[in-house]
């Protein structure tokens, strides 16, 4: 900086360029309180194109929630209200949206609201959805016409209908991340509806060898496949041969079952089922 020149004297477009690289915590709790010019620049929609709510401590007793309530002189923090603030500032230009993983912070109405106010999202990370509401997810996903990558989290009961909607509405879709018990019908749905996938991550899932082979045979354009720490298959010569055309094939820690517990696969499936029932 030239001697005597102040940061607040920088052109607004320069400030916007810098602030567009900041996270939501900096944009709401730091930058606006420095000076008027920084506050004005922080309101530019370019600063709000990446809405990563997962990076924030949003629990009522969390640092971010408490500090936000203090700085903005409100009685208590509400995620729904905060999300509406952030999406409003994005002016429908957000391209990345990562909602909190727990449904108790980001319930279904918030997801519906986001689908209406952030129509240009390309990268989406879903929250866990309570089982009674999972049937609504496919129609909501289908609204994001420009979606390219979906982090689904734990596989839902509406997994196949979600893939159907992506196939029908998201012409540029190339990437999927998911974990859970993946059965033959799930593998067939992936190759039927998303044959042009380039990135697929199923880390920590229960996935049989035949299901893996179905995916390897049906998704011929895969560039990255991550099945690390999966149970249900050993990475043998057949699997390696089928995956030889994939640039990045990650499978560290995957095996048929743990040596110390021949019933690992069954127990893993039971754990996921208990988790599913708990969410409902």
Rosetta blueprint (number, residue, H / E / L):
1 X L
2 X L
3 X L
4 X L
5 X L
6 X L
7 X H
8 X H
9 X H
10 X L
11 X L
12 X H
13 X H
14 X H
15 X H
16 X H
17 X H
18 X H
19 X H
20 X L
21 X L
22 X L
23 X L
24 X H
25 X H
26 X H
27 X H
28 X H
29 X H
30 X L
31 X H
32 X H
33 X H
34 X L
35 X L
36 X H
37 X H
38 X H
39 X H
40 X H
41 X H
42 X H
43 X L
44 X L
45 X H
46 X H
47 X H
48 X H
49 X L
50 X E
51 X E
52 X E
53 X H
54 X H
55 X H
56 X L
57 X L
58 X L
59 X L
60 X L
61 X L
62 X L
63 X H
64 X H
65 X H
66 X H
67 X H
68 X H
69 X H
70 X H
71 X H
72 X L
73 X L
74 X L
75 X L
76 X L
77 X L
78 X L
79 X H
80 X H
81 X H
82 X H
83 X H
84 X H
85 X H
86 X H
87 X H
88 X H
89 X H
90 X H
91 X L
92 X L
93 X L
94 X L
95 X L
96 X E
97 X E
98 X E
99 X L
100 X L
101 X L
102 X L
103 X L
104 X L
105 X L
106 X L
107 X L
108 X H
109 X H
110 X H
111 X H
112 X H
113 X H
114 X H
115 X H
116 X H
117 X H
118 X L
119 X L
120 X L
121 X L
122 X L
123 X E
124 X E
125 X E
126 X L
127 X L
128 X L
129 X L
130 X L
131 X H
132 X H
133 X H
134 X H
135 X H
136 X H
137 X H
138 X H
139 X H
140 X H
141 X H
142 X L
143 X L
144 X L
145 X L
146 X L
147 X L
148 X L
149 X E
150 X E
151 X E
152 X E
153 X E
154 X E
155 X L
156 X L
157 X L
158 X L
159 X H
160 X H
161 X H
162 X H
163 X H
164 X H
165 X H
166 X H
167 X H
168 X H
169 X H
170 X L
171 X L
172 X L
173 X L
174 X L
175 X E
176 X E
177 X E
178 X E
179 X E
180 X L
181 X E
182 X E
183 X L
184 X H
185 X H
186 X H
187 X H
188 X H
189 X H
190 X H
191 X H
192 X H
193 X H
194 X L
195 X L
196 X L
197 X L
198 X L
199 X E
200 X E
201 X E
202 X L
203 X L
204 X L
205 X L
206 X E
207 X E
208 X L
209 X H
210 X H
211 X H
212 X H
213 X H
214 X H
215 X H
216 X H
217 X H
218 X H
219 X L
220 X L
221 X L
222 X L
223 X L
224 X E
225 X E
226 X E
227 X L
228 X L
229 X L
230 X L
231 X E
232 X L
233 X L
234 X L
235 X L
236 X L
237 X H
238 X H
239 X H
240 X H
241 X H
242 X H
243 X L
244 X L
245 X L
246 X L
247 X L
248 X E
249 X E
250 X E
251 X L
252 X L
253 X L
254 X L
255 X E
256 X L
257 X L
258 X L
259 X L
260 X L
261 X L
262 X L
263 X L
264 X H
265 X H
266 X H
267 X H
268 X H
269 X H
270 X H
271 X H
272 X H
273 X H
274 X H
275 X H
276 X H
277 X H
278 X H
279 X H
280 X L
